[in-house]
């Protein structure tokens, strides 16, 4: 900053009695600085003003910038010092520090370092690092002081910097003499802090939230998991065949429990000095025919090669499977039997007209000398009672274990447990709670909650990369001056980019959006107008109408909206397109205008999909 060359002699202090004017020299020659305030007091920043050569008074930096823009080339803003003069006051009386100098010398720059004037301490300001609350890493109260001495700061406080060996954290301890003591700990940004712009950080979080990441223990399913594990362990150790049916809503931990059983079954057999059981897991959604499950099991047992698929039919595969399960070569009193753990997932895909496939599977553990342990998994709770009523008479009714849907507290617990494996904080607590509440109210599907979290993470990543493309993101940092010991903040400190509530709300809207609503919103305008006309027509206590009546309602709608209507052939073509998308149902008739038309979707879905457009909102209101 250029020196203004302020003349401090009393003879150069001119002006009216309500203030003192100081003639400026150097780059600001012709300018004056006006000092005002009560008599005998110390002038403050708000008591200072600059007077331009044309007589215009400037009392703040905003007015100064405005003046310099209107008068280019006059001066530069950096030439103006808004610092209170060290010796002069409005009354012309020197400050106390100047009066106490030896031999009555005036206060000059030579004695400035020897005799530092004591200023009023500024108020402490609460500041927060990285947007974290006081309980989670908020900085203690800071004292902001401005002095010229390199060793002293306001109120006699001294700042000593401490560096700990083997740790990336820098601490600064602020000590003050007297009864009160303050300790200021400043945490420097660690290299492992969360950065959504780093692909490795995003990948680590997505891996922790992926379905393939099997946790060490299944949380919030202690009772159900204990029943399944107890049944499987007793059957393997005691070599007793049996069957259970595990049911529940999707995403409630059924398949995850089976993964735990697969891992533990080998250790159970080893503890009992038995050979490990053969584990066969079949997902019935991959079968084109329910009877192909016999062939699938035999292929997994390596009893049947793939080249023999054409040779044997499903009946021969069933017969061979029974022989494998009922191995008569090993009596109960002989050598230990080789058990078979058969896990049939999505069992409801095996439902047929006479349910012979399901009956055959549940009868496998009941055969003499059977070594089969059957675990059936499906979403239907009443599958055994509704579709398999003869199981009780066949003495093969399985035990039923029901997995209830996750509650909001359980979903929040599971999400928190999965995120503990990540070495940084990614989600705000409120966003996780919002996800848990919404998913629990909708379905209680844990897989859906994980998908929503990954989708919210994608939204944050897209937002951060967009900010980087616009001009970069300021990273928070703290600078501790070595010479003066003062604490300074570099540029502007922004909070870390965490997954907030708005990100989670967008992800939830994407996940739980109805496909019907999305389809209606993406339709062309005239197709939307036909649906709108159908809604208005069927509001009159009518469930269906003819195509001619719908065309008349469409023409009235176009006339009231001053929009050109389509011809009759084009209207019939639009109705067929809407019928192909399962939005309308068209009946059969010799004439097009006599075909019966029915609205296939709920009227509320149409209203909700079109309410964002003012044109349709006014028509449907």
Secondary structure by P-SEA (a helix, b strand, c coil): ccccccccccccccccccbbbbbbccccccbbbbbbcccccccccccbbbbcccccccccaaaaaaaaaaccccccccccccccccccccccccccccccccccccccccccccbbbbcccccbbbbbccccccccccccbbbbbbbccccccccbbbbbbbbbccccbbbbbbbbcccbbbbbbbbcccccccccccaaaaaaaaaaacccccccccccaaaaaaaaaaaaaaaaaacccbbbbbbbcccccaaaaaaaaaaaaaaaaaaacccccbbbbbcccccccccaaaaaaaaaaccccccccccccaaaaaaaaaaaaacccccccccccbbbbbbbccccccccccaaaaaaaaaccccccccbbbbbbccccccccccccccccccbbbbbbbbccccaaaaaaaaaaaacccccccccaaaaaaaaaaaaaccccaaaaaaaaaaaaaaaaaaaaaaaaabbbbbbbbbbbccccbbbbcccccccccccaaaaaaaaaaaaccaaaaaaaaccaaaaaaaaaaaaaaccccccccaaaaaaaaaaaaaaacbbbbcaaaaaaaaaaaaaaccbbbbbccccccbbbbbcccaaaaaaaacccaaaaaaac
